[in-house]
Amino acid sequence: MEDKIKEIVVTVLELSEDDAEQITEDTDLLEYGLDSMTCVEVVVNLEEEFGITVDEEDLLVENMSTIGKIKDLVEKYED
């Protein structure tokens, strides 16, 4: 799951291969260009990939600022 989330984030943020290699579970994605617009794009991709629907109140950049937080969000909706 973590690899797929990272792949989605790297694609949406249009990161270079070097930048992508630097991304870990705790990397602050805001430093790589995550903002409210790209956050929505990541959520749309997550919903398609994992068959989930994320509630509007969870569509906050703070909830998605790291791969770990995104993973927690996906797990919340997979149950």
Secondary structure, DSSP 8 states (H G I E B T S, - for coil): -HHHHHHHHHHHTT--HHHHHH--TT--GGGGT--HHHHHHHHHHHHHHHT----GGG--GGGGSSHHHHHHHHHHHH-
